[in-house]
Amino acid sequence: MAAGPSSFDADAATWTARGPRPSALMQLHRNSLTPVLIVGGTELRRAEMAKAFHDQSPVRTGLFTRLDCATEEPILEAALRCWLSASAPGLEENPLRACARGTLFLDQLESLSLQSQRPLLALLNRLDPHNGPCARLTVGCASDPGLSVREGIVLPALLDRLDKVRIELGDLPAAID
């Protein structure tokens, strides 16, 4: 059953600086678990956009879990290492397991250390979209992730895995020369 229009749909056209309207992308990808990259905007706007994608996805009845890479990196890193080892104690309490049938929103990707990006990339490389856990990964970046790659802040392979559906919010910080 399709979800009805929301207040989000009414102002979605003002949320993006370039590219298709977020509501059009949600409609196009609502039956997929394609990763979503949300660039720019405030933390609140990125979280609202991620939640709106979750609410339109096949995993909308599952949990929406938000982790802030700037302040919750140790939690994410421990969860990733636990998930990758699969036999580690505490797997039941792993926040990644909690969103296995929902959406994991990782905000402020550019704040995540390279040490934590590597196991995230390893997890993404292990997941089989047809036979793996039924979940959507949505990632938020306050600034241009391409610039973060060029500056060595974000692994190029990680951005390549995550940048499948991109939403650019209207208030991207300007690049400093």
N, C-alpha and C positions, 0 to 999 in steps of 0.2 A: 504494500500500500504506500503510495507516494505521500510525502509530507506536504502539508499546505504551505502557502506563502507565510513568511515571517517578517518581522520588522527589519531583520537583517537584509532581506531582499530589497526592501524599499530604498535603502541608502547604499547598497553594494556598489553602485556605479561611482560613488565618490571615493571609494576605498583604494582604487588602483590608479597609478600614474601612467602606466603603459600596459599594453596587451589586452587580452579579453577581460570582460567583466568577471569578477569572482563568481557571480551567480551562474554565468554561462559555463565556467570551468567546473563548478559543482555539478551542474546538470550533465555535462559531458562525462565526468569521472565518478558519478554517484554509485555505479555498480562495480567499480574497481577498487583496488587497494594500492593504487599508484602513490608513491611518496609525494608529498606536497611541501614546497619550499615557500615560505612567506618572508618577504624581504621588506625592510623599512618599517615605518609606523612605530607606535608605542608598544610596550609590552602588553598592555590591555587589548589593543587592536589586533595584535598578532594572535593572542589567546582567543579572542572572539572569532577571528577568522578560522583558526584551527578547530574550534568547537563547532562552528557552522559546517565545516567539511565533515567532521565526525557525525553530526546530526543528519547528514544527507547520505552517509555511506552504508555499505552492507553491514558494518559492525556497530551501527548506531545504538543497539541495545546493550552493547558492552561498555566497559568503563572508559572514560576519557581521563588520561593520566598526564599531568603536566610536570615536567622537570625543568628547572632553570639551570642551564649549564654553568652560569656564573656563580651561583650560590650552592648548588646541589651536585656538583661534579663528583665528590666522593661517593655519594649514593649511587649515581649512574655508573661510575667505574666499578664499584663493587658488584652491582647488579649484572653488568656486562661480563665480568670475569666469572661470576657464579653461573650465569647462563651458559657461557662457553664451555665451562668445565662439566656442566650438567650433573655431576655426581657430588658437587659441593654441598655441604650442609646449609640449610636455610633456603633452599631453592623455592620452597612453598611461599616464603615471605618476599620473594624477589619482586620489585615493582614492575619488571618486564613481564613476569608471569601474570600480574594483575591486569595488564592491558592486552593479553594474548588474544582476546576476542573483542578488542576495542581499539582505541587510538592512543598512541604515545606521542605527545607533543614535547619536543626538545627545543626550548627557546634559548636564544643567545648562543647559537652554535659557535660563533667566532670567539667565545670565551672558553670553550672546551680545549683543554691542553691536547697536544699531539699524542701524549701518552694515553689519553682516554679516547681519542679519535680512532686509534688503531684497533682496539677491540670492538668498537662500534662498526667499523668497516668490516672486520672479520665476521661479525654477526650478520651483517647485511649480505655478505658474500656466501654465507652458509644457508641463508633462508631461501627456500624454494617457493616462489609465489603460488605454485599450484598444489604443493603438498606440505608447506610449512605452516606455522601458526597463522591463523586468520586475524590479521591486525593491520592497522594503517599507521605509518610513521609520518608525522608532520614535523617540520623543523622550521624554526624562526631565526632570522638574522636581522640585527638592527641595521647593519650596513651591507654594502655590496659584497656578496660572497666571492665574486671573482677577484676583487681587490684583496680579500683575505687570503685567497689562494696565491696570488702573485707575491704577497708579503710573507708567505710561508706560515701563516696562522692556521689555515685549513688545508688538510690533505686534498690534493686534486682528485684522487680516486674516490674519496668520500663525497665531495661535491658532485662528482659525476653520478654516483649512485643515488643521491638525494634530489638532484635538480631535474625532476621529471614533469611536475606540474608547478609552475612558478606564478606566485601572486606578488606583484610589486605594489606596495601601499604608497600613497601619495607623498609621504614626507621622508624620503630617503635623505640621509645626511650627504652633503656635497663632499666630493673627494678633495683633499688638500694636496696641492702640488708642491 
